[in-house]
Amino acid sequence: MALSTSTVGYTIDAIKDEAHHLVQRGVVSRQQPIYTLCQHIPAREWSLVENTLEQHSFLLRDRIGDLMGQEAWEND
C-alpha cells in the first residue's frame, strides 16, 4: 500500500485515494463499511488510519462510498 504518511499519521486524501483505487479494482465495494479497508492496510499502521478517519468524523461502520464522496459520471 502506498498511503502517504504525514508527521501525525496518514492524510485523509491518501486514505480516500486508496479507497477509490480499491473500489476501481473491484477489491472492495462502495457499500462495504470503512473497516473493510483494514484488510488492505498493515495491522501496525491501522491505528494511524483509524485516528485520521476519526479526526475527519468518519465512523468505521460508515460506508466506503461515504469516504469517497460523490463521483462525477460521464455520459457514454
Phi, psi and omega in degrees: 000140184246046178288141178279130177262149173248183182293340181249003180142219182261144178280149179295325179295321179293321179293317178298317179298318180293319177299315179300316180298316180294324177292315180300322179283350180081014181284322176229165179251151176299337183275347181284154178292153182303326182298346175300331180297337182298338178290345185244009180234134179307137184305321182292343181256350185299322182297327177293318178295316180299319178298317179297317178300316180296321179298334181255021174065031174260136175261150181296338178275349176299157181281150176302325178299326176295321179294320183283335183078187181281145177250147176274129179253134176266144176287139180276000000 
